Amino acid sequence: MRRSSYGTRRGEVVIINSILNNRIPQLKTALEEGTCVNERDNQGKTPLYIAVEQNSLEAVEILVEAGAVINACCGSTYETTLHEAVRRKNLPIIEYLLSKGASMKIKNSAGNTAEELGKNDAKIRKVLEKFKNEHVLQPVIPPPKSKIHFVQLIDEKMIRESDKKKLPGKINLVSMDMATPTHLVVPVDLKTKVLNVTKDHLAEVLKAIVKSTMIVSREWLKACIIDPSRAEDDRNYAVKKVQWMDGPVYTNRIEEWKKTISKMQPKLFAGCKFYFSRPKYNFLDRVTLIELVRIADGQASAREPILDDKNPAPYHNSNLKPNFIVYSLTHDIGDKFRDCTKYNLVCEQWLIESILGCSISTPPY
């Protein structure tokens, strides 16, 4: 059967337009035809968020029943549907969202929760109080496994050519140029289960982490050669420990990245603006560093930033300023960037370790 255009990017446009124009039958048809219910628009808003903006309880109910993520953070202010419903003082939508697992505690870019936004409205406060006790958040269902695995080898020599031909049909080996692989296969220490990241493969590993590509040990492919059914057993071979440059071992941080992405929460560099003054750094080039930052919800540029004191702090560390100057340890920092009251001065290593640790620490300078 030919797939309807509803189940394509065009379908996502249809679903949003049906909400904006209050065309409920068209909305239902789009969802029935396989349109992604959580696809964001060019402003970072989900269809559910737009339905709340339109004060359409009927559209909200239809979308939630179709699997819309209620607690997704949307737009440049990273607000949830509950934030928006409270701002619009729409009591029926507020009550419905809470009954389906909306969180009162998620903060927007200004650090405010939906509960704080509604504290001065007696009617809203009453509804929120009603759900405070025994309130269960909406569970996040992991995306379904792909029918075909597009697998990258971090080193082509990891697997012999003769063994590649023995892999089950579900596993398609692809080049490192593919932008959206499902898996990255790496060597790990058989005793410690640690992936030791080398300089040669640092960029590939970091990209896989921020894109939520499943990183698995090569033992998975070996198992698949013996038993093709093990292709479905990839989670048991997922890398959980990563080490770089004899530094600390980061445990379960890759899984933390996956949780953030599946929950549709702000990624690590949300609210951060990075300026890369050098074309090449010690470990990665500027193009790669900018790509990593942007994938992780940050802004990045090779042009000197224009400061705006009104910009909020980084989402994941409110103690930092929003602007970051990334310097190289082997080159002097320009005098104009030494005023730390305006910038966060960070080295390339700080940025790499932030990704590996899924955490933004306060830099030493």
N, C-alpha and C positions, 0 to 999 in steps of 0.2 A: 504494500500500500504506500502510495506517495505521501511523504510527510507534508503536512500543512505548513504554510508560511507563518502560522501562529507560533510554531515551535522554533522560531529563528529570532535573530536580533530584531527583525521587523515585528515579530510577535510582541517583544518587550515594548516597542513603541505603541502598538495597538492597546496593550493592557493599560498603559499610562494614559493614553488619550481617552479610553473608555471611562476611566475614573474622572478625568478632568471634565468630561462632557456628560457625566452621570448616565452612561449607557450600560446599565447593569447586564442586560442579555449579552451584549458584546463582551463584557468582562468575563462572564461565565464561560462563553464559548472559547475565548482565548486560553483560559485556564484548562479547560477540558482538552484542548488541542496540544497541551504540553508546554505552554509558555512558562519560562522561569519566573516563579512568583517573587523571587528576591533580587532580581536584576536591578541594579541601581541606574538612575538616569545620569546625565552629564554633570549634575550638581551633587551627586553622591546620595541621592534620596531613593528609598525603596518605594515600590507601589503602595505598600501599607502606610508609609509616612505621608505620601501624597493624599491617600484616602482620608487620613486624619486632618490634613490641611484643608480638605474639601468638606470637612464635617459630615462625611458620609458613613454613618454607622452600618448601613447595609453592605457597602463595599468593604469596610473593615472586617465585618463578620465573614464575608465570602473569602477574603484573602487569608485570614487567620486559619479558617477551616481547610484551606488549600496548602497550608504549611508555611505561611509567611513568618519570618523571624521577628517577634514582637520587640525584642530588646536590641535590635540592630542600631548602631549609632550612625546618624545620617547627617549629610551636609557638612559645611565647613565648621559648624559649631558642635558637631558630634552629639546631637540630641536624639533621644529615643522618641518613639511614638507617644509615650506617656508624657514626656516633656511638652510635646506639641499639643496634646489633648488638654493638659493642665493650662497651658498658656491661652488656649481658646475657651477655657472654662466649659468644655463640653462634657457634662456629667455622665450622660449615657455611655459615651465612648470611654471615658476614664474608668467607669465601673466595669465595662466589658473587658477592656485590656487587662485590668487587675485580675479579673476572674479567670483569665487565660494565661496568667503568669508574667505580667509586666513587672519589671523591677522598679522600685521607688528609689533605689540607692545608686544607680548609675549616674555618674557626673558628666556634664557637658564640658565644653572647652573652658568655660568660666569657672568651673569647679562646683556648679550647682546641680543638685538632684531635683527630680520632679517633685519630691516631697517638699523641698525648700521653696520651690517656685510657687507652690500652692498653700504655704503656711498662713498667709494672710486672708485666705478666702474660707469662711466658715463651712460652706457647703462642700467644697473640695476636701477640706481637712477632715470632715466627717466621713466621706467616702474612703479616703486613705486609711483612716483609723479602723474602718470596718475590715480591711484586708491585712492589717499589720500582723495579727496573730495567725499562725498556721498558714502563712502565705507561701505557696509553692511556685517557684519560677518555672517558666516554660522550658521544657527540656530541649536541648539542641541535638537534632538528629544528624549524625555524620553523613556526608554526601555518599551516594551509592558508589560501589566500586565500578571502575570502568570495565567494559566487556573485553577490551583489548588493552594490554599494557604497552606503553611506549617507553622503552627502557634505554637509558644512556649508561655507557660504561665510562667511568672517570679515566680509565686507562684501557685502551683497546687490547692490550696484551694480557689483561687480567684473565681472559678466557681464550682457550685455544680455538682456532678456526674450526677444527673438526667438532668441538663441543658446541659451538654456536649453532651448528646445523641440527643438533639434537634437542634444542630447546623446544618446548611446546608451542603450538601455533598462536596461543594467546599472547605470547611474549614477542614483541617486535623490537629488535635492536635498532635504535635511531642514532643519528650523529649528534654531537654536542652542540650543533647549530640550531637544533629544534628548540623553539621558545617555550613550549608547554609539554614537557615530558611528564609521565606519571611517576617514574622511578629514576633514581640515580644510584648506580651500584658502585660501592666503594670497598676497599680492603679494610678490615678491622683486625686488631690483635685478638687472636683466638682465645687467649687466657683472660685478658682484662675486658674484652669486648669494646675497646676504645678505638675510635677513629682518630688517628693522628694526621692532622691536616698539614700538608706540605705547601710551600709557597707556590709550586707549580699548579696546584689544584685548589688553591684558596678561593679564587673567584667562583669556580663551579659549585663548591660546597656552600658558600654564602648565598648564591643565587637560589640554590635548591631550598635552603632554609627559609628565606623570605618569601618564596613562592609557594611554600607548603608542598613541595615535591617530596614524595616518600623516599627517604635515603635508607637503603638496605645494604647489608653485607653481601659479598659475592657468594657466601654460603647458600644464599637463597637460590641463585642460578644453578649451583651444583646440585641442590636438592631437586630442582625442577627437571634436571636432566635424568635423574634416577626415577622420579615419580612426577609426571606432568601435573597431577592434581595439586602439587605443592605451590603452583602458581597462585592459588587462592590463599596461601598461607603466608603472604608477604609481611603481615604485621608482626609475626614472630621473629622476623629477621630485621626489623627496623632498628636503625642505629639510635641508641639512647645516650651514649657518652661520646663527647668530642673534646679533643685537646689540640691546642695550637702553640707552637714555639715553646714547648716544655712548660707551658703555663698551667693554670688550674684545669681540672677536668670538669667540663660543663655537663651536668646530668639532667636528662629530661627537659632540656630547654627547647629542643626541637619540637617536642610534644606541646610545649607551651605556645609556641608559634602557631601550631595547627589549631589549638583551642581558640586562640584569639581570632583567627581567620574564620573558623566555622561559626563562631558566635557573632561574627560581623561587628567586632569591636575595633576601636582605633588601633592601628598597628604601632610598632615601636617608636617611629619618628614623627608621629602625628603632632602637629604644632611646632615642628623644628624647621629652621631655615639654615641650610648649610652653604657656605661659600668655600669653594676649592680654588685656591690661587695658583696651584702648580699643575702642569699638564700630567706629571707622573710623580707618584709617591714611592715609598720604599717597597711596598708589597703589591699595590694595585695602581692602575692608571686612573686618571680623573673620570674618564667615560664610565668605567665600571663602578666607581664609587658613587657617581651621580645616579646611575641606574639602580643601585642597591637602595639608596636613600629614597628615591621616588617610589619604588615598589613597596617600601615600608611606610608609606603615607607621608613622607617628609618632602620638603621643597629643597632643591639643590641647583646651584648655578656656578658658572665659572666667572660671572660678572660680580663686581663688588656690590654688596647689598646696600639698599637704601633703608635706613633704620626707621622703624615705626614703633614708638613707645607704647602704642595702644594694643599691639599684638599680645594675645594671652601667652602664658608660659606653656612649655611643652606639656602635652596631655599626661605623660607618664612620669614627669618630675617637675612639680610646680615650683621647686626651688631654683630652677635654672631660667636663664633668659632665653627667648626664642631663637636668637641668632647665634650660629656656631661658625667659627673660623677654624678650618681644618689645616693645620700646618704639618710640615715634614720635619722629622727629628734630625734630618741631616742638612736642613737649610734654616737660615735665620728668619725670625718672624719680623715683618715690617713694623716700624715704630708706630704707625697709625693703628695697628691692631693690638697694641699692648695695653690699651685701656680696658680692663676687664669689667668695668661697670657697664659697658655696652654689649660686650660679646662673651660667649663662652669659648675659650681657647682650648681646642682639643686636637690631639694628634690622630693620625690615621689608625694607629693601634687601638686607641680608645673606641673608635667607631667600629672596628672589627670585633673587638671584645664585647661591645654592646650587643651586636647581632648574635654572637655565639651565646651570650648569657641572657638574651632576651630581656635586657634591663638597661636603663639609662642611669648611670651613676654620676655623681657630681665630680667634674674633672678637678685635678689638683691645682689648676691655675685660674 
